């Protein structure tokens, strides 16, 4: 689970396992595996870093620096 913020300033927690892809357009859109889309206040790189840290916490990804592609 990762904590994010809706554009209106309301925080929420998202199950990172449901993220299909993230795009900046210029707002950050998250598309879920369910087909739902949401807009968040965080940048694409911030969402990516949080999702990677979540996976690292589950020991599914090796620990190391998180750098944007």
For each residue, the residues with C-beta under 8 A, 3 or more apart:
1: 13 14 15 16 54
2: 13 14 16 47 50 51 53 54
3: 11 12 13 14 50
4: 11 12 13 14 30 40 41 42 47 50
5: 9 10 11 12 40 41 42
6: 9 10 11 12 38 39 40 41
7: 27 39 40 41
8:
9: 5 6 41
10: 5 6
11: 3 4 5 6
12: 3 4 5 6
13: 1 2 3 4
14: 1 2 3 4 18 19 30 38
15: 1 18
16: 1 2 19 50 51 54 55
17:
18: 14 15 32 33 34
19: 14 16 22 30 31 32 33 47 51
20: 31 32 33
21: 30 31
22: 19 28 29 30 31 44 47 48 51
23: 28 29 31 44
24: 27 28 29 43 44
25: 28 29
26:
27: 7 24 39 40
28: 22 23 24 25 39 40 41 42 43 44 47
29: 22 23 24 25 37 38 39
30: 4 14 19 21 22 37 38 39 40 47
31: 19 20 21 22 23 35 36 37
32: 18 19 20 35 36 37 38
33: 18 19 20
34: 18
35: 31 32
36: 31 32
37: 29 30 31 32
38: 6 14 29 30 32
39: 6 7 27 28 29 30
40: 4 5 6 7 27 28 30 47
41: 4 5 6 7 9 28
42: 4 5 28 46 47 50
43: 24 28 46 47
44: 22 23 24 28 47 48 68
45: 48 49 68
46: 42 43 49 50
47: 2 4 19 22 28 30 40 42 43 44 50 51
48: 22 44 45 51 52 66 68
49: 45 46 52 53 66
50: 2 3 4 16 42 46 47 53 54
51: 2 16 19 22 47 48 54 55
52: 48 49 55 56 61 66
53: 2 49 50 56 57 66
54: 1 2 16 50 51 57 58
55: 16 51 52 58 60 61
56: 52 53 59 60 61 62 63
57: 53 54
58: 54 55 61
59: 56
60: 55 56
61: 52 55 56 58
62: 56
63: 56
64:
65:
66: 48 49 52 53
67:
68: 44 45 48
69:
